[in-house]
Each structure stands twice: as structure tokens, then as C-alpha cells.
């Protein structure tokens, strides 16, 4: 089943994707599956273990079910000094 998901990227993921957000049609049932697909397509270098995921403004589990219309944010580790 395809879903329409609005995805936002921050920091390194935004740099690697070349944009901060996009709307995707995907058959990925979970953030884990979608991130694996995006990592391959956009050559993301961050492993899943170092990224947090938020669905509709709430931190979520990588195995949460995605629904059409969800707003998904991949949050890489924050660096700074």
C-alpha cells in the first residue's frame, strides 16, 4: 500500500539530500524501512542508530506504522561547541 509522507531533513541529512523537505509516495510501512530506502537512494552516511525519528511532532519508534499524511522528521545527532 502506497502512502504519501511529508519528510523533513536536518543538518547532515539536509546537506546530503540537498533539500530540507519533500513529499514522497512510498510503500515503506515503517520509518526504519523508509530510512533504509532513502539511505540507499540519497547516499546518507549516518547509520540508523545515530538518528532519531519523529512522526507528527512526537518522537517515535523506528517500527511505528506510517500512515498517509504523516509528517516524518529524521533528526541526526547535534554537534557543536
N, CA, C and O atoms as a Maestro MAE file, in Angstrom:
{
 s_m_m2io_version
 :::
 2.0.0
}

f_m_ct {
 s_m_title
 :::
 protein
 m_atom[324] {
  # First column is atom index #
  i_m_mmod_type
  r_m_x_coord
  r_m_y_coord
  r_m_z_coord
  i_m_residue_number
  s_m_chain_name
  s_m_pdb_residue_name
  s_m_pdb_atom_name
  i_m_atomic_number
  :::
  1 25 0.840 -1.179 0.000 1 A "UNK " " N  " 7
  2 3 0.000 0.000 0.000 1 A "UNK " " CA " 6
  3 2 0.889 1.248 0.000 1 A "UNK " " C  " 6
  4 15 1.757 1.406 0.858 1 A "UNK " " O  " 8
  5 25 0.661 2.107 -0.954 2 A "UNK " " N  " 7
  6 3 1.444 3.343 -1.011 2 A "UNK " " CA " 6
  7 2 0.862 4.396 -0.084 2 A "UNK " " C  " 6
  8 15 -0.350 4.493 0.109 2 A "UNK " " O  " 8
  9 25 1.774 5.182 0.484 3 A "UNK " " N  " 7
  10 3 1.408 6.257 1.388 3 A "UNK " " CA " 6
  11 2 2.084 7.539 0.911 3 A "UNK " " C  " 6
  12 15 3.153 7.502 0.300 3 A "UNK " " O  " 8
  13 25 1.451 8.663 1.196 4 A "UNK " " N  " 7
  14 3 2.077 9.962 0.948 4 A "UNK " " CA " 6
  15 2 2.601 10.453 2.286 4 A "UNK " " C  " 6
  16 15 1.832 10.662 3.225 4 A "UNK " " O  " 8
  17 25 3.920 10.638 2.371 5 A "UNK " " N  " 7
  18 3 4.588 11.032 3.607 5 A "UNK " " CA " 6
  19 2 5.366 12.323 3.358 5 A "UNK " " C  " 6
  20 15 6.100 12.437 2.376 5 A "UNK " " O  " 8
  21 25 5.199 13.282 4.249 6 A "UNK " " N  " 7
  22 3 5.979 14.522 4.188 6 A "UNK " " CA " 6
  23 2 7.215 14.317 5.059 6 A "UNK " " C  " 6
  24 15 7.099 14.064 6.258 6 A "UNK " " O  " 8
  25 25 8.399 14.427 4.455 7 A "UNK " " N  " 7
  26 3 9.650 14.152 5.166 7 A "UNK " " CA " 6
  27 2 10.465 15.436 5.292 7 A "UNK " " C  " 6
  28 15 10.604 16.196 4.333 7 A "UNK " " O  " 8
  29 25 11.004 15.665 6.496 8 A "UNK " " N  " 7
  30 3 11.905 16.792 6.730 8 A "UNK " " CA " 6
  31 2 13.276 16.259 7.121 8 A "UNK " " C  " 6
  32 15 13.393 15.256 7.825 8 A "UNK " " O  " 8
  33 25 14.313 16.951 6.649 9 A "UNK " " N  " 7
  34 3 15.700 16.582 6.941 9 A "UNK " " CA " 6
  35 2 16.389 17.754 7.624 9 A "UNK " " C  " 6
  36 15 16.119 18.914 7.311 9 A "UNK " " O  " 8
  37 25 17.275 17.444 8.554 10 A "UNK " " N  " 7
  38 3 18.038 18.471 9.253 10 A "UNK " " CA " 6
  39 2 19.528 18.147 9.196 10 A "UNK " " C  " 6
  40 15 19.923 16.995 9.019 10 A "UNK " " O  " 8
  41 25 20.347 19.191 9.350 11 A "UNK " " N  " 7
  42 3 21.811 19.081 9.492 11 A "UNK " " CA " 6
  43 2 22.427 18.264 8.355 11 A "UNK " " C  " 6
  44 15 22.193 18.556 7.182 11 A "UNK " " O  " 8
  45 25 23.205 17.251 8.698 12 A "UNK " " N  " 7
  46 3 23.929 16.470 7.693 12 A "UNK " " CA " 6
  47 2 22.986 15.822 6.687 12 A "UNK " " C  " 6
  48 15 23.299 15.772 5.497 12 A "UNK " " O  " 8
  49 25 21.849 15.331 7.137 13 A "UNK " " N  " 7
  50 3 20.910 14.701 6.207 13 A "UNK " " CA " 6
  51 2 20.380 15.721 5.192 13 A "UNK " " C  " 6
  52 15 20.206 15.391 4.019 13 A "UNK " " O  " 8
  53 25 20.127 16.943 5.633 14 A "UNK " " N  " 7
  54 3 19.683 18.003 4.725 14 A "UNK " " CA " 6
  55 2 20.778 18.292 3.694 14 A "UNK " " C  " 6
  56 15 20.495 18.459 2.507 14 A "UNK " " O  " 8
  57 25 22.016 18.350 4.156 15 A "UNK " " N  " 7
  58 3 23.138 18.600 3.239 15 A "UNK " " CA " 6
  59 2 23.268 17.472 2.226 15 A "UNK " " C  " 6
  60 15 23.457 17.726 1.037 15 A "UNK " " O  " 8
  61 25 23.170 16.232 2.686 16 A "UNK " " N  " 7
  62 3 23.336 15.092 1.787 16 A "UNK " " CA " 6
  63 2 22.163 14.956 0.819 16 A "UNK " " C  " 6
  64 15 22.347 14.522 -0.318 16 A "UNK " " O  " 8
  65 25 20.966 15.321 1.257 17 A "UNK " " N  " 7
  66 3 19.786 15.254 0.388 17 A "UNK " " CA " 6
  67 2 19.748 16.431 -0.571 17 A "UNK " " C  " 6
  68 15 19.251 16.307 -1.690 17 A "UNK " " O  " 8
  69 25 20.274 17.577 -0.136 18 A "UNK " " N  " 7
  70 3 20.259 18.763 -0.984 18 A "UNK " " CA " 6
  71 2 18.972 19.563 -0.869 18 A "UNK " " C  " 6
  72 15 18.734 20.480 -1.655 18 A "UNK " " O  " 8
  73 25 18.150 19.221 0.099 19 A "UNK " " N  " 7
  74 3 16.931 19.981 0.378 19 A "UNK " " CA " 6
  75 2 16.460 19.645 1.782 19 A "UNK " " C  " 6
  76 15 16.863 18.635 2.360 19 A "UNK " " O  " 8
  77 25 15.605 20.497 2.324 20 A "UNK " " N  " 7
  78 3 15.200 20.319 3.714 20 A "UNK " " CA " 6
  79 2 13.909 19.525 3.885 20 A "UNK " " C  " 6
  80 15 13.624 19.032 4.976 20 A "UNK " " O  " 8
  81 25 13.128 19.399 2.815 21 A "UNK " " N  " 7
  82 3 11.883 18.638 2.936 21 A "UNK " " CA " 6
  83 2 11.403 18.191 1.568 21 A "UNK " " C  " 6
  84 15 11.804 18.722 0.533 21 A "UNK " " O  " 8
  85 25 10.532 17.196 1.601 22 A "UNK " " N  " 7
  86 3 9.918 16.708 0.375 22 A "UNK " " CA " 6
  87 2 8.702 15.857 0.744 22 A "UNK " " C  " 6
  88 15 8.568 15.391 1.875 22 A "UNK " " O  " 8
  89 25 7.838 15.672 -0.220 23 A "UNK " " N  " 7
  90 3 6.697 14.788 -0.051 23 A "UNK " " CA " 6
  91 2 6.926 13.580 -0.946 23 A "UNK " " C  " 6
  92 15 7.186 13.714 -2.142 23 A "UNK " " O  " 8
  93 25 6.825 12.396 -0.346 24 A "UNK " " N  " 7
  94 3 7.123 11.153 -1.056 24 A "UNK " " CA " 6
  95 2 5.915 10.244 -1.125 24 A "UNK " " C  " 6
  96 15 5.084 10.229 -0.217 24 A "UNK " " O  " 8
  97 25 5.819 9.491 -2.200 25 A "UNK " " N  " 7
  98 3 4.892 8.366 -2.283 25 A "UNK " " CA " 6
  99 2 5.743 7.139 -2.056 25 A "UNK " " C  " 6
  100 15 6.702 6.897 -2.789 25 A "UNK " " O  " 8
  101 25 5.399 6.364 -1.044 26 A "UNK " " N  " 7
  102 3 6.228 5.219 -0.686 26 A "UNK " " CA " 6
  103 2 5.380 4.044 -0.226 26 A "UNK " " C  " 6
  104 15 4.278 4.217 0.296 26 A "UNK " " O  " 8
  105 25 5.905 2.870 -0.426 27 A "UNK " " N  " 7
  106 3 5.280 1.660 0.091 27 A "UNK " " CA " 6
  107 2 5.891 1.248 1.416 27 A "UNK " " C  " 6
  108 15 5.489 0.241 1.999 27 A "UNK " " O  " 8
  109 25 6.866 2.023 1.901 28 A "UNK " " N  " 7
  110 3 7.543 1.688 3.160 28 A "UNK " " CA " 6
  111 2 6.538 1.725 4.313 28 A "UNK " " C  " 6
  112 15 5.858 2.734 4.501 28 A "UNK " " O  " 8
  113 25 6.436 0.644 5.083 29 A "UNK " " N  " 7
  114 3 5.456 0.603 6.167 29 A "UNK " " CA " 6
  115 2 5.918 1.257 7.466 29 A "UNK " " C  " 6
  116 15 5.095 1.586 8.320 29 A "UNK " " O  " 8
  117 25 7.246 1.451 7.623 30 A "UNK " " N  " 7
  118 3 7.791 1.986 8.869 30 A "UNK " " CA " 6
  119 2 8.894 3.001 8.567 30 A "UNK " " C  " 6
  120 15 9.441 3.008 7.465 30 A "UNK " " O  " 8
  121 25 9.227 3.865 9.547 31 A "UNK " " N  " 7
  122 3 10.359 4.771 9.355 31 A "UNK " " CA " 6
  123 2 11.658 4.009 9.072 31 A "UNK " " C  " 6
  124 15 12.480 4.467 8.279 31 A "UNK " " O  " 8
  125 25 11.847 2.864 9.706 32 A "UNK " " N  " 7
  126 3 13.051 2.056 9.501 32 A "UNK " " CA " 6
  127 2 13.201 1.670 8.034 32 A "UNK " " C  " 6
  128 15 14.276 1.815 7.453 32 A "UNK " " O  " 8
  129 25 12.129 1.183 7.446 33 A "UNK " " N  " 7
  130 3 12.152 0.771 6.038 33 A "UNK " " CA " 6
  131 2 12.369 1.974 5.126 33 A "UNK " " C  " 6
  132 15 13.136 1.900 4.166 33 A "UNK " " O  " 8
  133 25 11.697 3.077 5.428 34 A "UNK " " N  " 7
  134 3 11.842 4.279 4.606 34 A "UNK " " CA " 6
  135 2 13.255 4.833 4.704 34 A "UNK " " C  " 6
  136 15 13.835 5.219 3.689 34 A "UNK " " O  " 8
  137 25 13.823 4.879 5.915 35 A "UNK " " N  " 7
  138 3 15.184 5.400 6.062 35 A "UNK " " CA " 6
  139 2 16.177 4.540 5.280 35 A "UNK " " C  " 6
  140 15 17.085 5.072 4.642 35 A "UNK " " O  " 8
  141 25 16.015 3.236 5.321 36 A "UNK " " N  " 7
  142 3 16.906 2.339 4.562 36 A "UNK " " CA " 6
  143 2 16.814 2.644 3.069 36 A "UNK " " C  " 6
  144 15 17.826 2.658 2.369 36 A "UNK " " O  " 8
  145 25 15.608 2.887 2.590 37 A "UNK " " N  " 7
  146 3 15.409 3.219 1.174 37 A "UNK " " CA " 6
  147 2 16.057 4.556 0.842 37 A "UNK " " C  " 6
  148 15 16.751 4.676 -0.168 37 A "UNK " " O  " 8
  149 25 15.835 5.560 1.686 38 A "UNK " " N  " 7
  150 3 16.395 6.889 1.449 38 A "UNK " " CA " 6
  151 2 17.918 6.874 1.570 38 A "UNK " " C  " 6
  152 15 18.613 7.553 0.813 38 A "UNK " " O  " 8
  153 25 18.424 6.108 2.510 39 A "UNK " " N  " 7
  154 3 19.874 5.999 2.701 39 A "UNK " " CA " 6
  155 2 20.528 5.476 1.428 39 A "UNK " " C  " 6
  156 15 21.582 5.956 1.012 39 A "UNK " " O  " 8
  157 25 19.894 4.499 0.826 40 A "UNK " " N  " 7
  158 3 20.413 3.940 -0.427 40 A "UNK " " CA " 6
  159 2 20.275 4.955 -1.577 40 A "UNK " " C  " 6
  160 15 21.222 5.183 -2.331 40 A "UNK " " O  " 8
  161 25 19.083 5.560 -1.698 41 A "UNK " " N  " 7
  162 3 18.816 6.484 -2.808 41 A "UNK " " CA " 6
  163 2 19.654 7.756 -2.738 41 A "UNK " " C  " 6
  164 15 20.138 8.238 -3.762 41 A "UNK " " O  " 8
  165 25 19.829 8.306 -1.525 42 A "UNK " " N  " 7
  166 3 20.496 9.598 -1.373 42 A "UNK " " CA " 6
  167 2 21.895 9.491 -0.774 42 A "UNK " " C  " 6
  168 15 22.554 10.502 -0.531 42 A "UNK " " O  " 8
  169 25 22.339 8.272 -0.540 43 A "UNK " " N  " 7
  170 3 23.685 8.012 -0.008 43 A "UNK " " CA " 6
  171 2 23.922 8.658 1.351 43 A "UNK " " C  " 6
  172 15 24.984 9.222 1.614 43 A "UNK " " O  " 8
  173 25 22.905 8.562 2.209 44 A "UNK " " N  " 7
  174 3 23.086 9.049 3.573 44 A "UNK " " CA " 6
  175 2 24.193 8.255 4.242 44 A "UNK " " C  " 6
  176 15 24.281 7.038 4.074 44 A "UNK " " O  " 8
  177 25 25.030 8.934 4.993 45 A "UNK " " N  " 7
  178 3 26.160 8.270 5.643 45 A "UNK " " CA " 6
  179 2 25.882 7.915 7.101 45 A "UNK " " C  " 6
  180 15 26.626 7.137 7.698 45 A "UNK " " O  " 8
  181 25 24.827 8.472 7.679 46 A "UNK " " N  " 7
  182 3 24.540 8.209 9.090 46 A "UNK " " CA " 6
  183 2 23.815 6.879 9.268 46 A "UNK " " C  " 6
  184 15 22.824 6.615 8.586 46 A "UNK " " O  " 8
  185 25 24.305 6.044 10.179 47 A "UNK " " N  " 7
  186 3 23.588 4.798 10.464 47 A "UNK " " CA " 6
  187 2 22.296 5.110 11.224 47 A "UNK " " C  " 6
  188 15 22.200 6.107 11.939 47 A "UNK " " O  " 8
  189 25 21.335 4.254 11.054 48 A "UNK " " N  " 7
  190 3 20.041 4.417 11.724 48 A "UNK " " CA " 6
  191 2 20.187 4.628 13.230 48 A "UNK " " C  " 6
  192 15 19.436 5.394 13.833 48 A "UNK " " O  " 8
  193 25 21.166 3.938 13.833 49 A "UNK " " N  " 7
  194 3 21.355 4.007 15.292 49 A "UNK " " CA " 6
  195 2 21.670 5.408 15.790 49 A "UNK " " C  " 6
  196 15 21.462 5.704 16.967 49 A "UNK " " O  " 8
  197 25 22.169 6.278 14.913 50 A "UNK " " N  " 7
  198 3 22.533 7.625 15.359 50 A "UNK " " CA " 6
  199 2 21.478 8.670 15.000 50 A "UNK " " C  " 6
  200 15 21.678 9.862 15.237 50 A "UNK " " O  " 8
  201 25 20.365 8.232 14.434 51 A "UNK " " N  " 7
  202 3 19.305 9.140 14.001 51 A "UNK " " CA " 6
  203 2 18.045 8.867 14.823 51 A "UNK " " C  " 6
  204 15 17.693 7.713 15.070 51 A "UNK " " O  " 8
  205 25 17.375 9.932 15.240 52 A "UNK " " N  " 7
  206 3 16.067 9.786 15.908 52 A "UNK " " CA " 6
  207 2 14.981 10.100 14.899 52 A "UNK " " C  " 6
  208 15 15.212 10.808 13.919 52 A "UNK " " O  " 8
  209 25 13.813 9.576 15.143 53 A "UNK " " N  " 7
  210 3 12.706 9.791 14.224 53 A "UNK " " CA " 6
  211 2 11.510 10.374 14.981 53 A "UNK " " C  " 6
  212 15 11.220 9.994 16.115 53 A "UNK " " O  " 8
  213 25 10.837 11.298 14.323 54 A "UNK " " N  " 7
  214 3 9.637 11.920 14.879 54 A "UNK " " CA " 6
  215 2 8.521 11.783 13.844 54 A "UNK " " C  " 6
  216 15 8.725 12.018 12.654 54 A "UNK " " O  " 8
  217 25 7.345 11.399 14.322 55 A "UNK " " N  " 7
  218 3 6.169 11.316 13.455 55 A "UNK " " CA " 6
  219 2 5.124 12.262 14.025 55 A "UNK " " C  " 6
  220 15 4.721 12.142 15.182 55 A "UNK " " O  " 8
  221 25 4.693 13.200 13.199 56 A "UNK " " N  " 7
  222 3 3.677 14.178 13.606 56 A "UNK " " CA " 6
  223 2 4.034 14.866 14.925 56 A "UNK " " C  " 6
  224 15 3.209 14.981 15.832 56 A "UNK " " O  " 8
  225 25 5.290 15.321 15.003 57 A "UNK " " N  " 7
  226 3 5.803 16.107 16.139 57 A "UNK " " CA " 6
  227 2 5.964 15.322 17.439 57 A "UNK " " C  " 6
  228 15 6.001 15.916 18.517 57 A "UNK " " O  " 8
  229 25 6.058 14.006 17.350 58 A "UNK " " N  " 7
  230 3 6.291 13.177 18.538 58 A "UNK " " CA " 6
  231 2 7.396 12.176 18.216 58 A "UNK " " C  " 6
  232 15 7.389 11.537 17.164 58 A "UNK " " O  " 8
  233 25 8.353 12.052 19.149 59 A "UNK " " N  " 7
  234 3 9.367 11.030 18.944 59 A "UNK " " CA " 6
  235 2 8.677 9.682 18.806 59 A "UNK " " C  " 6
  236 15 7.705 9.387 19.501 59 A "UNK " " O  " 8
  237 25 9.203 8.870 17.894 60 A "UNK " " N  " 7
  238 3 8.553 7.597 17.586 60 A "UNK " " CA " 6
  239 2 9.583 6.482 17.496 60 A "UNK " " C  " 6
  240 15 10.784 6.722 17.372 60 A "UNK " " O  " 8
  241 25 9.093 5.295 17.559 61 A "UNK " " N  " 7
  242 3 9.896 4.094 17.391 61 A "UNK " " CA " 6
  243 2 10.123 3.858 15.897 61 A "UNK " " C  " 6
  244 15 9.260 4.169 15.076 61 A "UNK " " O  " 8
  245 25 11.266 3.318 15.557 62 A "UNK " " N  " 7
  246 3 11.596 3.016 14.157 62 A "UNK " " CA " 6
  247 2 10.613 2.028 13.531 62 A "UNK " " C  " 6
  248 15 10.511 1.951 12.307 62 A "UNK " " O  " 8
  249 25 9.898 1.281 14.350 63 A "UNK " " N  " 7
  250 3 8.973 0.268 13.834 63 A "UNK " " CA " 6
  251 2 7.518 0.731 13.850 63 A "UNK " " C  " 6
  252 15 6.612 -0.069 13.619 63 A "UNK " " O  " 8
  253 25 7.287 2.021 14.121 64 A "UNK " " N  " 7
  254 3 5.922 2.568 14.112 64 A "UNK " " CA " 6
  255 2 5.340 2.471 12.703 64 A "UNK " " C  " 6
  256 15 6.060 2.585 11.711 64 A "UNK " " O  " 8
  257 25 4.048 2.264 12.632 65 A "UNK " " N  " 7
  258 3 3.386 2.177 11.333 65 A "UNK " " CA " 6
  259 2 3.196 3.575 10.748 65 A "UNK " " C  " 6
  260 15 2.686 4.478 11.412 65 A "UNK " " O  " 8
  261 25 3.616 3.736 9.489 66 A "UNK " " N  " 7
  262 3 3.408 5.001 8.795 66 A "UNK " " CA " 6
  263 2 2.012 5.013 8.172 66 A "UNK " " C  " 6
  264 15 1.520 3.998 7.679 66 A "UNK " " O  " 8
  265 25 1.391 6.193 8.210 67 A "UNK " " N  " 7
  266 3 0.073 6.376 7.606 67 A "UNK " " CA " 6
  267 2 0.162 7.517 6.603 67 A "UNK " " C  " 6
  268 15 0.945 8.451 6.778 67 A "UNK " " O  " 8
  269 25 -0.631 7.435 5.572 68 A "UNK " " N  " 7
  270 3 -0.651 8.504 4.585 68 A "UNK " " CA " 6
  271 2 -0.960 9.826 5.266 68 A "UNK " " C  " 6
  272 15 -1.872 9.914 6.088 68 A "UNK " " O  " 8
  273 25 -0.195 10.851 4.918 69 A "UNK " " N  " 7
  274 3 -0.365 12.173 5.512 69 A "UNK " " CA " 6
  275 2 0.547 12.446 6.691 69 A "UNK " " C  " 6
  276 15 0.600 13.575 7.179 69 A "UNK " " O  " 8
  277 25 1.275 11.420 7.165 70 A "UNK " " N  " 7
  278 3 2.190 11.629 8.291 70 A "UNK " " CA " 6
  279 2 3.291 12.611 7.930 70 A "UNK " " C  " 6
  280 15 3.709 12.704 6.776 70 A "UNK " " O  " 8
  281 25 3.758 13.350 8.945 71 A "UNK " " N  " 7
  282 3 4.920 14.235 8.822 71 A "UNK " " CA " 6
  283 2 6.055 13.562 9.584 71 A "UNK " " C  " 6
  284 15 6.000 13.427 10.807 71 A "UNK " " O  " 8
  285 25 7.062 13.150 8.865 72 A "UNK " " N  " 7
  286 3 8.175 12.377 9.405 72 A "UNK " " CA " 6
  287 2 9.432 13.240 9.397 72 A "UNK " " C  " 6
  288 15 9.762 13.861 8.387 72 A "UNK " " O  " 8
  289 25 10.125 13.274 10.525 73 A "UNK " " N  " 7
  290 3 11.360 14.046 10.631 73 A "UNK " " CA " 6
  291 2 12.470 13.104 11.060 73 A "UNK " " C  " 6
  292 15 12.333 12.374 12.042 73 A "UNK " " O  " 8
  293 25 13.572 13.124 10.317 74 A "UNK " " N  " 7
  294 3 14.772 12.387 10.695 74 A "UNK " " CA " 6
  295 2 15.724 13.378 11.352 74 A "UNK " " C  " 6
  296 15 16.116 14.373 10.743 74 A "UNK " " O  " 8
  297 25 16.096 13.094 12.613 75 A "UNK " " N  " 7
  298 3 16.907 14.018 13.405 75 A "UNK " " CA " 6
  299 2 18.281 13.408 13.658 75 A "UNK " " C  " 6
  300 15 18.411 12.483 14.460 75 A "UNK " " O  " 8
  301 25 19.305 13.916 12.981 76 A "UNK " " N  " 7
  302 3 20.655 13.424 13.211 76 A "UNK " " CA " 6
  303 2 21.197 13.961 14.536 76 A "UNK " " C  " 6
  304 15 20.614 14.869 15.128 76 A "UNK " " O  " 8
  305 25 22.305 13.401 14.996 77 A "UNK " " N  " 7
  306 3 22.893 13.901 16.236 77 A "UNK " " CA " 6
  307 2 23.289 15.375 16.076 77 A "UNK " " C  " 6
  308 15 23.690 15.811 14.997 77 A "UNK " " O  " 8
  309 25 23.167 16.115 17.156 78 A "UNK " " N  " 7
  310 3 23.520 17.525 17.144 78 A "UNK " " CA " 6
  311 2 24.984 17.653 17.568 78 A "UNK " " C  " 6
  312 15 25.424 17.058 18.552 78 A "UNK " " O  " 8
  313 25 25.718 18.448 16.793 79 A "UNK " " N  " 7
  314 3 27.108 18.695 17.174 79 A "UNK " " CA " 6
  315 2 27.275 20.182 17.396 79 A "UNK " " C  " 6
  316 15 26.467 20.985 16.930 79 A "UNK " " O  " 8
  317 25 28.273 20.528 18.075 80 A "UNK " " N  " 7
  318 3 28.526 21.947 18.341 80 A "UNK " " CA " 6
  319 2 29.456 22.102 19.520 80 A "UNK " " C  " 6
  320 15 29.951 21.122 20.076 80 A "UNK " " O  " 8
  321 25 29.678 23.306 19.881 81 A "UNK " " N  " 7
  322 3 30.624 23.508 20.950 81 A "UNK " " CA " 6
  323 2 30.331 24.641 21.787 81 A "UNK " " C  " 6
  324 15 31.069 24.915 22.734 81 A "UNK " " O  " 8
  :::
 }
 m_bond[323] {
  # First column is bond index #
  i_m_from
  i_m_to
  i_m_order
  :::
  1 1 2 1
  2 2 3 1
  3 3 4 2
  4 3 5 1
  5 5 6 1
  6 6 7 1
  7 7 8 2
  8 7 9 1
  9 9 10 1
  10 10 11 1
  11 11 12 2
  12 11 13 1
  13 13 14 1
  14 14 15 1
  15 15 16 2
  16 15 17 1
  17 17 18 1
  18 18 19 1
  19 19 20 2
  20 19 21 1
  21 21 22 1
  22 22 23 1
  23 23 24 2
  24 23 25 1
  25 25 26 1
  26 26 27 1
  27 27 28 2
  28 27 29 1
  29 29 30 1
  30 30 31 1
  31 31 32 2
  32 31 33 1
  33 33 34 1
  34 34 35 1
  35 35 36 2
  36 35 37 1
  37 37 38 1
  38 38 39 1
  39 39 40 2
  40 39 41 1
  41 41 42 1
  42 42 43 1
  43 43 44 2
  44 43 45 1
  45 45 46 1
  46 46 47 1
  47 47 48 2
  48 47 49 1
  49 49 50 1
  50 50 51 1
  51 51 52 2
  52 51 53 1
  53 53 54 1
  54 54 55 1
  55 55 56 2
  56 55 57 1
  57 57 58 1
  58 58 59 1
  59 59 60 2
  60 59 61 1
  61 61 62 1
  62 62 63 1
  63 63 64 2
  64 63 65 1
  65 65 66 1
  66 66 67 1
  67 67 68 2
  68 67 69 1
  69 69 70 1
  70 70 71 1
  71 71 72 2
  72 71 73 1
  73 73 74 1
  74 74 75 1
  75 75 76 2
  76 75 77 1
  77 77 78 1
  78 78 79 1
  79 79 80 2
  80 79 81 1
  81 81 82 1
  82 82 83 1
  83 83 84 2
  84 83 85 1
  85 85 86 1
  86 86 87 1
  87 87 88 2
  88 87 89 1
  89 89 90 1
  90 90 91 1
  91 91 92 2
  92 91 93 1
  93 93 94 1
  94 94 95 1
  95 95 96 2
  96 95 97 1
  97 97 98 1
  98 98 99 1
  99 99 100 2
  100 99 101 1
  101 101 102 1
  102 102 103 1
  103 103 104 2
  104 103 105 1
  105 105 106 1
  106 106 107 1
  107 107 108 2
  108 107 109 1
  109 109 110 1
  110 110 111 1
  111 111 112 2
  112 111 113 1
  113 113 114 1
  114 114 115 1
  115 115 116 2
  116 115 117 1
  117 117 118 1
  118 118 119 1
  119 119 120 2
  120 119 121 1
  121 121 122 1
  122 122 123 1
  123 123 124 2
  124 123 125 1
  125 125 126 1
  126 126 127 1
  127 127 128 2
  128 127 129 1
  129 129 130 1
  130 130 131 1
  131 131 132 2
  132 131 133 1
  133 133 134 1
  134 134 135 1
  135 135 136 2
  136 135 137 1
  137 137 138 1
  138 138 139 1
  139 139 140 2
  140 139 141 1
  141 141 142 1
  142 142 143 1
  143 143 144 2
  144 143 145 1
  145 145 146 1
  146 146 147 1
  147 147 148 2
  148 147 149 1
  149 149 150 1
  150 150 151 1
  151 151 152 2
  152 151 153 1
  153 153 154 1
  154 154 155 1
  155 155 156 2
  156 155 157 1
  157 157 158 1
  158 158 159 1
  159 159 160 2
  160 159 161 1
  161 161 162 1
  162 162 163 1
  163 163 164 2
  164 163 165 1
  165 165 166 1
  166 166 167 1
  167 167 168 2
  168 167 169 1
  169 169 170 1
  170 170 171 1
  171 171 172 2
  172 171 173 1
  173 173 174 1
  174 174 175 1
  175 175 176 2
  176 175 177 1
  177 177 178 1
  178 178 179 1
  179 179 180 2
  180 179 181 1
  181 181 182 1
  182 182 183 1
  183 183 184 2
  184 183 185 1
  185 185 186 1
  186 186 187 1
  187 187 188 2
  188 187 189 1
  189 189 190 1
  190 190 191 1
  191 191 192 2
  192 191 193 1
  193 193 194 1
  194 194 195 1
  195 195 196 2
  196 195 197 1
  197 197 198 1
  198 198 199 1
  199 199 200 2
  200 199 201 1
  201 201 202 1
  202 202 203 1
  203 203 204 2
  204 203 205 1
  205 205 206 1
  206 206 207 1
  207 207 208 2
  208 207 209 1
  209 209 210 1
  210 210 211 1
  211 211 212 2
  212 211 213 1
  213 213 214 1
  214 214 215 1
  215 215 216 2
  216 215 217 1
  217 217 218 1
  218 218 219 1
  219 219 220 2
  220 219 221 1
  221 221 222 1
  222 222 223 1
  223 223 224 2
  224 223 225 1
  225 225 226 1
  226 226 227 1
  227 227 228 2
  228 227 229 1
  229 229 230 1
  230 230 231 1
  231 231 232 2
  232 231 233 1
  233 233 234 1
  234 234 235 1
  235 235 236 2
  236 235 237 1
  237 237 238 1
  238 238 239 1
  239 239 240 2
  240 239 241 1
  241 241 242 1
  242 242 243 1
  243 243 244 2
  244 243 245 1
  245 245 246 1
  246 246 247 1
  247 247 248 2
  248 247 249 1
  249 249 250 1
  250 250 251 1
  251 251 252 2
  252 251 253 1
  253 253 254 1
  254 254 255 1
  255 255 256 2
  256 255 257 1
  257 257 258 1
  258 258 259 1
  259 259 260 2
  260 259 261 1
  261 261 262 1
  262 262 263 1
  263 263 264 2
  264 263 265 1
  265 265 266 1
  266 266 267 1
  267 267 268 2
  268 267 269 1
  269 269 270 1
  270 270 271 1
  271 271 272 2
  272 271 273 1
  273 273 274 1
  274 274 275 1
  275 275 276 2
  276 275 277 1
  277 277 278 1
  278 278 279 1
  279 279 280 2
  280 279 281 1
  281 281 282 1
  282 282 283 1
  283 283 284 2
  284 283 285 1
  285 285 286 1
  286 286 287 1
  287 287 288 2
  288 287 289 1
  289 289 290 1
  290 290 291 1
  291 291 292 2
  292 291 293 1
  293 293 294 1
  294 294 295 1
  295 295 296 2
  296 295 297 1
  297 297 298 1
  298 298 299 1
  299 299 300 2
  300 299 301 1
  301 301 302 1
  302 302 303 1
  303 303 304 2
  304 303 305 1
  305 305 306 1
  306 306 307 1
  307 307 308 2
  308 307 309 1
  309 309 310 1
  310 310 311 1
  311 311 312 2
  312 311 313 1
  313 313 314 1
  314 314 315 1
  315 315 316 2
  316 315 317 1
  317 317 318 1
  318 318 319 1
  319 319 320 2
  320 319 321 1
  321 321 322 1
  322 322 323 1
  323 323 324 2
  :::
 }
}
